[in-house]
Amino acid sequence: MKDIENWLGVHEKEAIERLKAFCRLPSVSTDPAFSSDIRRTAEFTASHLKKAGFPSVEIIETEGHPSIIGEWCDVPDAPTILIYGHYDVQPPDPLEKWNSSPFEPVICDDRLYARGVSDDKGPLSIPIEVVTAFHEVRGELPINIKVIIEGEEESGSPHFAGTVERLKDRLACDLVISADGAMWRADLPSMTVASRGLVALEVSVQGAHKDLHSGRHGGSAPNAIRALTRMLASMHDDGGNVVVDGFADTATSPDPAIVKAIEDVNFDAGKYFDDIGAPRPDPLPSGTDLLTLQWLHPTLEFNGISGGYSGVGTKTVIPSGASAKITCRLIAGQKPDQVVANITRHLVAALPQGYTLDITRRGPGSEAFSLDPALPALIVAEDVLTDILGSRPLRVAMGATIPIGAVFARHLGVGTIFFSFSTSDEDYHAPNEFFRLSSFRNGMIAWARLIDQLGKGFL
């Protein structure tokens, strides 16, 4: 592999410039105002795959944002892997919290700062650069490679499952390797073997048909914010536990291997609260308890609330409407449809008289994912990381949601390995998102060696 690794080292600056160009494109998938930028980013991604050497590249139209498929499959009798990633990003808000422009990449202390650089443009660029190296140095791959890159991951992947199902013959493979995901800590190699599912809703409460003067109508008119906040508060107890009837009734017991990993990792609960800038609770929970909550418990979180006047100063109105955005992280056994039904019943029962309620579901949601711990390719990937990073990676769960594992298992009948080189501290989804360039370098070597090893057989 020296020829490939040397080429990657010599051309590292060019690869970083390509990544910067990728990050300059504001591919925010959830906001229609960025639709033209999404299209430009899809075209940029397709062009990148073509230049990398993929003989077949196509932009696939969906009912939402397009996906891109690349294929380089000319090695007879060799296995086929499908690489997954996404080119869309989270909104950059709040802009005032950024130390630099979110869509103008900046390098500082060997870190590249930009929206989307860690999730997922940096990790996705790594295997594309590695394929480029094979193309330039050898003119061939040791294995058949397909790529699918979507543009809606950050808005719930509402059309991805249907796209995979529609193109399942074209996407047929022996293994999926995801460039999306994250290692748990920068100083601890890890492989994600499970993740929570997700379902999202928006809840709106309406009182009067318009905002009212709080002097003229105060005390008699319905206040939508007051009603909604009481309804939301009824969904948790004082300890933050979800008390919606039936919410987790179908949840199954966790994999004992994940429970063991939580016990072995020695998670520092105090440092966790210090790092997120929150006061340490008293009594301080154990690190084991915190990780168990993050990896193995379902959640119901309020992500945003609006209603009335939120500008500078005071406006004396009684708000006619109020709304809240809710997401739930699901564990094994929970079904998105059933969770939505349980939440709907709870909110309908909690709605005070004199108000109307509207609940809008955002996307189909996704179930939790787990990987077969005996998957041979998983062992190969762990061996590669051990050689490069110096210690055996810990198998961990992920509190976040990457719905593709369940999608590929259902429609392609294969497992998914998460081989991403971002880490959970890189502020993705927050201001000042960054990606360690040391991870970019290590990632290119690791992907090159993984492709080489998989070419020797893993089935």
C-alpha positions as CSV (number, residue, x, y, z in Angstrom):
1,M,0.0,0.0,0.0
2,K,3.0,2.3,0.1
3,D,2.3,3.7,-3.4
4,I,-1.3,4.7,-2.5
5,E,-0.3,6.1,0.9
6,N,2.6,8.1,-0.6
7,W,0.3,9.6,-3.2
8,L,-2.2,10.6,-0.6
9,G,0.5,12.3,1.4
10,V,1.9,14.2,-1.6
11,H,-1.5,15.4,-2.6
12,E,-2.9,16.2,0.8
13,K,-3.0,20.0,0.3
14,E,-5.1,19.5,-2.9
15,A,-7.5,17.2,-1.0
16,I,-7.9,19.9,1.7
17,E,-8.6,22.5,-0.9
18,R,-11.3,20.3,-2.5
19,L,-12.8,19.8,1.0
20,K,-12.9,23.6,1.5
21,A,-14.7,24.1,-1.8
22,F,-17.2,21.4,-0.7
23,C,-17.8,23.2,2.6
24,R,-18.3,26.6,0.9
25,L,-21.6,25.3,-0.6
26,P,-24.4,26.0,1.9
27,S,-26.3,22.8,1.4
28,V,-28.9,23.2,4.1
29,S,-31.6,20.6,3.4
30,T,-34.3,21.6,5.8
31,D,-34.8,25.2,4.6
32,P,-36.3,25.7,1.1
33,A,-34.4,29.0,0.8
34,F,-31.2,26.9,0.1
35,S,-32.8,24.7,-2.6
36,S,-30.6,26.1,-5.4
37,D,-27.5,25.6,-3.2
38,I,-28.6,21.9,-2.6
39,R,-28.7,21.5,-6.4
40,R,-25.3,23.1,-6.8
41,T,-23.8,20.8,-4.1
42,A,-25.3,17.7,-5.8
43,E,-23.7,18.7,-9.0
44,F,-20.4,19.4,-7.3
45,T,-20.5,16.0,-5.6
46,A,-21.2,14.2,-8.9
47,S,-18.3,16.0,-10.5
48,H,-16.0,15.0,-7.7
49,L,-16.9,11.4,-8.1
50,K,-16.3,11.6,-11.9
51,K,-12.9,13.2,-11.3
52,A,-12.1,10.5,-8.8
53,G,-12.4,7.8,-11.5
54,F,-15.9,6.5,-11.2
55,P,-16.9,5.4,-14.7
56,S,-20.6,5.8,-14.0
57,V,-22.0,8.7,-12.0
58,E,-25.7,9.8,-12.0
59,I,-27.7,12.4,-10.1
60,I,-30.9,10.6,-8.9
61,E,-34.0,12.7,-8.6
62,T,-36.3,12.1,-5.7
63,E,-39.5,13.8,-4.5
64,G,-37.1,15.9,-2.4
65,H,-33.4,16.6,-2.8
66,P,-31.4,14.5,-5.2
67,S,-29.1,11.6,-4.4
68,I,-25.9,10.7,-6.3
69,I,-24.8,7.3,-7.3
70,G,-21.3,6.3,-8.4
71,E,-20.3,2.9,-9.7
72,W,-16.8,1.4,-10.4
73,C,-17.5,-2.3,-10.7
74,D,-15.1,-4.0,-13.1
75,V,-13.3,-6.6,-10.8
76,P,-14.7,-10.0,-11.7
77,D,-15.6,-12.3,-8.7
78,A,-14.5,-9.6,-6.2
79,P,-16.9,-8.5,-3.5
80,T,-18.8,-5.2,-3.8
81,I,-19.1,-2.6,-1.2
82,L,-21.5,0.3,-1.1
83,I,-20.2,3.6,0.5
84,Y,-22.8,5.9,2.0
85,G,-22.6,9.5,2.9
86,H,-24.6,12.7,2.7
87,Y,-23.8,16.2,1.3
88,D,-26.5,18.2,3.1
89,V,-25.8,20.1,6.3
90,Q,-27.6,21.5,9.4
91,P,-28.6,25.2,9.4
92,P,-25.7,27.4,10.7
93,D,-27.9,29.3,13.2
94,P,-27.2,31.0,15.5
95,L,-24.8,32.9,13.3
96,E,-23.6,35.3,16.0
97,K,-22.1,32.3,17.9
98,W,-19.6,31.5,15.1
99,N,-16.1,32.8,15.3
100,S,-15.8,32.7,11.5
101,S,-18.2,32.6,8.6
102,P,-19.9,29.1,8.6
103,F,-19.5,28.7,4.9
104,E,-16.0,30.1,4.5
105,P,-13.7,27.4,5.8
106,V,-10.9,28.4,8.1
107,I,-7.9,26.4,9.4
108,C,-6.8,27.0,12.9
109,D,-4.6,24.7,15.1
110,D,-4.8,21.9,12.4
111,R,-8.6,22.1,12.5
112,L,-10.8,23.0,9.6
113,Y,-13.8,25.1,10.8
114,A,-17.0,25.2,8.6
115,R,-20.6,24.1,8.8
116,G,-20.8,20.4,7.6
117,V,-17.1,19.8,7.7
118,S,-17.4,17.1,10.4
119,D,-21.0,16.0,9.5
120,D,-20.5,14.8,6.8
121,K,-18.4,16.5,4.2
122,G,-15.0,15.8,5.7
123,P,-15.6,12.1,6.5
124,L,-17.3,11.6,3.1
125,S,-14.4,13.3,1.2
126,I,-12.0,10.7,2.7
127,P,-13.1,7.6,0.7
128,I,-13.5,9.7,-2.5
129,E,-9.9,10.9,-2.1
130,V,-8.8,7.3,-1.6
131,V,-10.6,6.2,-4.7
132,T,-8.8,9.0,-6.5
133,A,-5.5,7.7,-5.3
134,F,-6.2,4.2,-6.7
135,H,-7.3,5.7,-10.0
136,E,-4.2,7.9,-10.3
137,V,-1.7,5.4,-9.1
138,R,-3.0,2.0,-10.3
139,G,-5.8,2.7,-12.6
140,E,-7.9,0.1,-10.9
141,L,-9.5,-0.9,-7.6
142,P,-8.9,-4.1,-5.7
143,I,-12.7,-4.4,-5.1
144,N,-15.9,-3.3,-6.7
145,I,-17.2,0.0,-5.2
146,K,-20.5,1.7,-5.4
147,V,-21.4,5.0,-3.7
148,I,-24.7,6.5,-2.7
149,I,-24.7,10.1,-1.3
150,E,-28.0,11.6,-0.2
151,G,-29.1,15.2,0.3
152,E,-31.7,14.9,3.0
153,E,-30.0,13.2,6.0
154,E,-30.1,16.3,8.1
155,S,-33.8,16.7,7.5
156,G,-34.8,13.1,8.4
157,S,-34.1,11.3,5.1
158,P,-37.8,11.3,4.1
159,H,-37.2,9.9,0.6
160,F,-34.0,7.8,1.2
161,A,-35.7,4.5,2.0
162,G,-37.9,4.8,-1.0
163,T,-34.9,5.6,-3.2
164,V,-33.0,2.6,-2.0
165,E,-36.0,0.3,-2.4
166,R,-36.5,1.6,-6.0
167,L,-32.9,1.1,-6.9
168,K,-32.1,-2.0,-4.8
169,D,-31.0,-4.0,-7.8
170,R,-28.6,-1.3,-8.9
171,L,-27.3,-0.9,-5.3
172,A,-26.9,-4.6,-4.6
173,C,-23.7,-5.2,-2.7
174,D,-22.0,-7.5,-0.1
175,L,-21.5,-4.8,2.5
176,V,-22.3,-1.1,3.2
177,I,-19.6,1.1,4.7
178,S,-20.9,4.5,6.0
179,A,-18.6,7.5,6.0
180,D,-21.2,9.2,8.2
181,G,-21.2,8.7,12.0
182,A,-18.6,9.5,14.5
183,M,-16.0,8.0,16.8
184,W,-17.0,8.5,20.4
185,R,-13.8,10.3,21.5
186,A,-10.8,11.7,19.8
187,D,-8.5,9.8,22.2
188,L,-10.3,6.5,22.1
189,P,-10.8,4.5,18.8
190,S,-14.3,3.2,18.6
191,M,-16.7,1.4,16.2
192,T,-20.4,2.1,16.3
193,V,-22.4,-1.0,16.3
194,A,-25.8,0.4,17.4
195,S,-27.7,3.7,17.2
196,R,-31.0,5.0,18.4
197,G,-33.9,5.6,16.0
198,L,-35.7,8.9,15.5
199,V,-39.2,10.4,15.0
200,A,-40.0,14.1,14.8
201,L,-43.2,16.1,15.2
202,E,-44.4,19.7,15.4
203,V,-47.2,20.5,17.8
204,S,-49.4,23.7,17.5
205,V,-52.0,25.0,19.8
206,Q,-54.5,27.7,18.7
207,G,-56.7,29.8,21.0
208,A,-58.2,33.0,19.5
209,H,-58.1,33.7,15.8
210,K,-55.6,36.6,16.3
211,D,-53.2,38.0,18.9
212,L,-55.1,40.1,21.5
213,H,-54.3,43.2,23.7
214,S,-53.3,41.9,27.1
215,G,-55.0,44.8,28.9
216,R,-58.3,44.5,27.1
217,H,-58.5,40.7,27.1
218,G,-56.1,39.6,29.9
219,G,-57.6,37.1,32.2
220,S,-60.4,36.1,29.9
221,A,-58.9,35.2,26.6
222,P,-57.1,31.9,26.0
223,N,-53.3,32.2,26.0
224,A,-51.8,29.6,23.6
225,I,-48.3,29.7,25.2
226,R,-49.7,29.0,28.7
227,A,-51.7,26.0,27.4
228,L,-48.9,24.6,25.3
229,T,-46.2,24.8,28.0
230,R,-48.5,23.0,30.5
231,M,-49.1,20.3,27.9
232,L,-45.4,19.9,27.3
233,A,-44.5,19.8,31.0
234,S,-47.0,17.0,31.5
235,M,-44.9,14.7,29.3
236,H,-42.0,14.3,31.8
237,D,-41.7,13.8,35.6
238,D,-39.5,16.0,37.8
239,G,-36.5,13.7,37.0
240,G,-36.9,14.2,33.3
241,N,-38.3,10.7,32.7
242,V,-40.9,10.4,29.9
243,V,-44.3,9.7,31.4
244,V,-46.3,9.3,28.1
245,D,-48.4,6.1,28.4
246,G,-47.1,3.3,26.2
247,F,-44.1,5.4,25.1
248,A,-41.5,2.6,25.7
249,D,-43.7,-0.4,26.3
250,T,-42.3,-2.3,23.3
251,A,-38.6,-1.5,24.0
252,T,-36.4,-4.6,24.2
253,S,-33.4,-5.3,26.5
254,P,-30.0,-3.9,25.3
255,D,-27.2,-5.9,23.9
256,P,-25.1,-7.2,26.8
257,A,-21.9,-6.2,24.9
258,I,-23.0,-2.6,24.9
259,V,-23.7,-2.7,28.6
260,K,-20.2,-4.1,29.1
261,A,-18.7,-1.3,27.0
262,I,-20.4,1.3,29.1
263,E,-19.0,-0.2,32.2
264,D,-15.4,-0.5,30.7
265,V,-15.1,3.0,29.3
266,N,-14.8,4.9,32.7
267,F,-16.9,7.9,31.5
268,D,-16.2,11.0,33.6
269,A,-19.6,12.5,34.5
270,G,-18.2,15.6,36.1
271,K,-16.0,16.4,33.0
272,Y,-19.1,15.8,30.8
273,F,-21.1,18.6,32.5
274,D,-18.0,20.9,32.6
275,D,-17.5,20.4,28.8
276,I,-21.0,21.2,27.9
277,G,-20.9,24.3,30.2
278,A,-23.7,23.1,32.5
279,P,-23.6,23.1,36.4
280,R,-22.7,19.8,37.9
281,P,-25.8,18.2,39.5
282,D,-25.8,17.3,43.1
283,P,-25.6,14.4,43.6
284,L,-23.4,13.8,40.6
285,P,-24.6,10.7,38.6
286,S,-22.1,8.1,37.7
287,G,-20.5,8.0,34.3
288,T,-22.1,4.6,33.7
289,D,-25.6,6.0,34.4
290,L,-25.0,9.0,32.1
291,L,-23.9,6.8,29.2
292,T,-26.7,4.4,29.7
293,L,-29.1,7.3,29.4
294,Q,-27.4,8.5,26.2
295,W,-27.1,5.2,24.5
296,L,-29.8,2.9,25.7
297,H,-32.8,5.0,26.9
298,P,-35.4,6.6,24.6
299,T,-35.9,10.3,24.8
300,L,-38.6,13.0,24.1
301,E,-36.9,16.4,23.6
302,F,-38.3,19.8,23.0
303,N,-36.1,21.4,20.3
304,G,-37.8,24.7,19.9
305,I,-40.9,26.7,20.9
306,S,-42.5,29.7,19.4
307,G,-45.5,32.0,19.8
308,G,-46.4,35.6,20.6
309,Y,-43.7,38.3,20.5
310,S,-40.0,37.4,20.8
311,G,-38.4,40.6,19.5
312,V,-36.5,43.3,21.4
313,G,-38.4,45.0,24.2
314,T,-42.0,44.3,25.2
315,K,-45.2,43.8,23.2
316,T,-48.3,43.4,25.4
317,V,-50.2,40.7,23.5
318,I,-51.9,37.5,24.3
319,P,-50.7,35.1,21.7
320,S,-53.3,33.3,19.7
321,G,-51.0,30.4,18.7
322,A,-48.0,28.6,19.9
323,S,-46.0,25.7,18.6
324,A,-43.2,23.4,19.6
325,K,-40.8,21.1,17.8
326,I,-40.3,17.6,19.3
327,T,-37.9,14.8,18.5
328,C,-37.7,11.4,20.1
329,R,-34.7,9.1,20.0
330,L,-35.9,5.5,20.0
331,I,-34.3,2.3,21.2
332,A,-34.6,-1.2,19.9
333,G,-38.3,-2.4,19.8
334,Q,-39.9,1.0,19.6
335,K,-41.8,1.8,16.4
336,P,-42.0,5.4,15.1
337,D,-45.7,5.0,14.2
338,Q,-46.6,3.7,17.7
339,V,-44.6,6.4,19.4
340,V,-46.4,9.2,17.5
341,A,-49.8,7.6,18.3
342,N,-48.9,7.5,22.0
343,I,-47.7,11.1,22.0
344,T,-50.8,12.2,20.1
345,R,-53.2,10.5,22.6
346,H,-51.3,12.2,25.5
347,L,-51.5,15.7,24.0
348,V,-55.2,15.4,23.0
349,A,-56.0,14.4,26.6
350,A,-53.9,17.2,28.0
351,L,-55.4,19.9,25.7
352,P,-57.4,22.5,27.8
353,Q,-60.9,23.4,26.7
354,G,-61.1,26.4,24.5
355,Y,-58.1,25.5,22.3
356,T,-57.5,23.5,19.1
357,L,-54.5,21.2,18.5
358,D,-52.6,20.3,15.4
359,I,-49.8,17.7,15.3
360,T,-47.7,17.4,12.2
361,R,-45.3,14.6,11.7
362,R,-41.9,15.4,10.1
363,G,-40.8,12.5,8.0
364,P,-41.4,8.8,8.5
365,G,-38.9,8.4,11.3
366,S,-36.5,5.4,11.7
367,E,-36.1,2.5,14.0
368,A,-33.0,1.8,16.1
369,F,-30.2,0.0,14.5
370,S,-27.8,-2.8,15.6
371,L,-25.0,-4.6,13.8
372,D,-24.3,-8.3,13.9
373,P,-21.3,-8.5,16.3
374,A,-19.9,-11.5,14.4
375,L,-19.8,-9.8,11.0
376,P,-16.4,-10.7,9.4
377,A,-16.0,-7.3,7.8
378,L,-16.4,-5.6,11.2
379,I,-13.3,-7.6,12.4
380,V,-11.3,-6.4,9.3
381,A,-12.2,-2.8,10.0
382,E,-11.3,-3.1,13.6
383,D,-7.9,-4.6,12.7
384,V,-7.2,-1.7,10.4
385,L,-8.0,0.9,13.1
386,T,-5.9,-1.0,15.6
387,D,-2.8,-0.9,13.3
388,I,-3.2,2.9,12.6
389,L,-4.5,4.2,15.9
390,G,-2.5,2.0,18.2
391,S,-5.2,0.4,20.2
392,R,-8.2,-1.9,19.7
393,P,-11.4,0.1,19.0
394,L,-14.1,-0.1,21.6
395,R,-17.5,-1.2,20.3
396,V,-20.0,1.5,21.2
397,A,-23.6,2.5,20.7
398,M,-24.6,5.9,19.4
399,G,-27.2,8.1,21.1
400,A,-27.7,9.9,17.7
401,T,-29.6,8.4,14.8
402,I,-28.3,7.2,11.5
403,P,-31.3,5.6,9.8
404,I,-29.4,4.0,7.0
405,G,-28.4,0.8,8.8
406,A,-32.0,-0.3,9.1
407,V,-32.8,0.9,5.5
408,F,-29.9,-1.1,4.0
409,A,-30.7,-4.2,6.1
410,R,-34.3,-4.1,5.0
411,H,-33.9,-3.4,1.3
412,L,-30.4,-4.8,0.5
413,G,-30.2,-7.5,3.1
414,V,-26.6,-6.5,4.2
415,G,-24.9,-5.1,7.3
416,T,-23.5,-1.6,7.6
417,I,-20.2,-0.7,9.1
418,F,-19.7,2.9,10.4
419,F,-16.2,4.0,9.4
420,S,-16.2,7.7,10.1
421,F,-13.3,9.8,11.3
422,S,-15.3,12.7,12.9
423,T,-15.6,12.7,16.7
424,S,-18.4,13.6,18.9
425,D,-16.7,16.7,20.3
426,E,-16.4,18.5,16.9
427,D,-19.5,20.6,17.4
428,Y,-21.5,19.4,14.5
429,H,-25.1,20.8,14.6
430,A,-23.6,23.7,16.7
431,P,-21.7,26.8,16.0
432,N,-18.0,26.5,15.2
433,E,-18.2,23.0,13.8
434,F,-14.7,21.7,13.0
435,F,-12.9,18.6,11.7
436,R,-9.4,17.6,12.8
437,L,-7.0,17.4,9.9
438,S,-5.1,14.7,11.7
439,S,-8.3,12.6,11.4
440,F,-8.5,13.5,7.7
441,R,-5.0,12.1,7.3
442,N,-5.5,9.0,9.4
443,G,-8.8,8.5,7.7
444,M,-7.4,8.4,4.2
445,I,-4.7,5.8,5.2
446,A,-7.4,3.7,7.0
447,W,-9.8,3.7,4.1
448,A,-7.1,2.8,1.7
449,R,-6.0,-0.1,3.8
450,L,-9.6,-1.2,4.5
451,I,-10.4,-1.3,0.7
452,D,-7.2,-3.2,0.2
453,Q,-8.0,-5.8,2.9
454,L,-11.6,-6.2,1.8
455,G,-10.3,-6.9,-1.7
456,K,-8.7,-10.0,-0.2
457,G,-12.0,-11.3,0.9
458,F,-14.3,-10.8,3.9
459,L,-17.4,-13.0,3.2
